[in-house]
Every structure is written in structure tokens, then in C-alpha cells.
């Protein structure tokens, strides 16, 4: 039997105190909207959506962060998600808008010749690293072009 997968969402744990500020950050800076907010098992869950991208915020963390996130190349730590990636139609336009909103870059923009993409990195209000990428050629395994 072959399993078939599609991406559903990425989950980010935040403290209860950071939940509303995190919702506001994703709404203001990236255009996400609250799809659903509910309580279960003593934790608040919030699903944010923008287009076909979904982020689940879980307000159950007891402390903030593990490794500093001011530089994408020195921010790796085994106890957390390193980053997630959002493809944008125009990387330069997206970065310009984010810089106008005082969202600093922590890496890039940089070219990745192996994928034909340009990428850059920012963090949200609690330090989650977000990679932004031009669509590029998106080479699939085996060398076939996805586009």
C-alpha cells in the first residue's frame, strides 16, 4: 500500500500570555485570519489561515524559546521546529512590505542555485523562524521541474 500525503498545517507552541500578540503579528504582518479558536484539554488552540496555508497556535508552553533566533544559521536547536517556509509571488515585494512594518530580516535574501529560488528569513513575535521563498523552479527529486 502506498500512502498519499498532502500538507495540512504547522503547529507552533506559544505561552498563553503570548497568544493574542502572536495572532496579531500573523494578521498584521502576513495577512493571516483566525479560522477557528477553541479550548480543549486545558489548552487554547487557534487556527490561522491565509490562502491554503494553515498555522495552528497551541497556547500551552510554560516558557519562551530555546535558542536565540537573531541569525538563521546559528539558531538550530534540537528541541524545537527550526522554521517553516511560505512561498511568495515576489520576494523583494514581500520583504519591502515586512521591512515597512519593522519586521527585521535574520537571513538573506540569498540565492539557492540548487532549487532556482531566492529565500529570506524573518521571525514572528515569539521567535519562530519563517522562511520566505520565491517560487523559483522547485526541482523535484529525480531532477524533474515541478513547473
C-alpha positions in Angstrom: 0.0 0.0 0.0 1.3 3.5 -0.9 0.5 6.3 1.4 -0.5 9.6 -0.1 0.1 12.9 1.7 -0.8 16.5 1.5 0.3 19.2 3.9 -2.4 20.3 6.4 -0.8 22.7 8.9 2.2 23.6 11.0 1.8 23.8 14.8 3.6 26.5 16.9 3.5 26.4 20.6 3.3 29.7 22.4 2.7 30.7 26.0 -0.9 31.7 26.9 0.4 35.2 27.6 1.8 35.4 24.0 -1.2 34.0 22.2 -3.1 37.2 21.4 0.1 39.1 20.4 1.1 36.2 18.1 -2.4 36.2 16.4 -2.0 40.0 15.9 1.6 39.5 14.5 0.5 37.0 11.8 -2.6 39.0 11.0 -0.9 42.4 10.7 2.4 41.3 9.0 1.4 38.3 6.9 -2.4 38.7 6.4 -3.5 35.6 8.3 -7.0 35.5 9.7 -8.4 33.4 12.6 -10.3 30.5 11.2 -11.2 28.8 14.5 -10.4 29.3 18.2 -11.3 26.7 20.8 -10.3 25.2 24.2 -9.5 21.6 24.7 -7.8 19.7 27.4 -6.9 22.9 29.2 -5.2 24.4 26.1 -6.3 27.2 23.8 -6.0 26.3 20.1 -6.1 28.8 17.3 -6.1 28.0 13.6 -4.8 30.9 11.4 -5.2 30.8 7.6 -4.1 32.7 4.5 -5.0 31.1 1.2 -4.3 27.4 1.5 -1.7 27.8 4.3 -2.8 26.9 7.9 -0.9 27.6 11.1 -2.1 26.1 14.4 -1.1 28.0 17.6 -1.1 26.0 20.8 -1.2 28.1 23.9 0.4 25.6 26.2 4.1 26.5 26.5 5.3 27.2 30.0 8.4 29.2 29.0 9.7 31.1 25.9 12.2 29.9 23.3 15.2 27.6 23.4 17.9 29.0 21.1 18.3 32.6 20.0 16.7 33.4 16.6 18.6 36.5 15.5 20.6 34.7 12.9 19.2 31.8 10.9 22.5 30.0 10.6 23.2 29.9 14.3 19.7 29.3 15.5 19.4 25.5 15.3 18.4 23.6 18.4 17.1 20.1 18.8 14.1 20.9 21.0 12.0 22.9 18.5 10.8 23.4 15.0 13.6 25.2 13.2 11.5 27.0 10.6 8.6 26.8 8.2 8.5 28.2 4.6 5.9 30.3 2.9 6.2 30.8 -0.9 5.6 34.3 -2.1 4.9 35.6 -5.6 7.6 38.3 -5.3 10.3 38.0 -2.6 11.5 41.6 -3.0 8.0 43.0 -2.7 7.2 40.8 0.4 10.5 41.9 2.1 9.9 45.5 1.3 6.4 45.3 2.9 7.7 43.5 6.0 10.6 46.0 6.5 8.0 48.8 6.3 6.2 47.0 9.2 9.5 46.9 11.1 9.9 43.1 10.7 13.7 42.6 10.6 15.5 40.1 8.4 17.6 37.5 10.1 19.0 36.0 6.9 19.1 36.7 3.2 17.9 37.4 0.8 20.1 34.8 -0.8 20.1 32.7 -3.9 19.9 28.9 -3.8 21.1 27.8 -7.2 20.2 24.1 -6.5 16.5 25.0 -6.3 16.5 28.1 -8.5 15.0 30.1 -5.7 15.8 33.1 -3.6 15.0 33.0 0.1 15.0 35.2 3.2 14.2 34.7 6.8 12.2 36.6 9.4 10.9 35.7 12.9 7.5 36.2 14.4 6.9 37.9 17.8 7.9 34.8 19.8 11.0 33.9 17.7 9.5 31.3 15.3 11.7 31.4 12.1 9.7 31.9 8.9 11.4 31.3 5.5 10.0 33.3 2.6 10.8 31.9 -0.9 10.3 33.0 -4.5 8.6 30.2 -6.4 11.7 29.5 -8.4 11.9 26.3 -10.4 11.3 24.0 -7.4 13.2 21.0 -8.7 11.6 17.7 -7.6 13.5 14.6 -6.6 14.9 13.0 -9.6 15.6 16.3 -11.4 12.2 17.0 -12.8 10.9 20.5 -12.8 7.6 21.0 -10.9 6.5 24.0 -13.0 
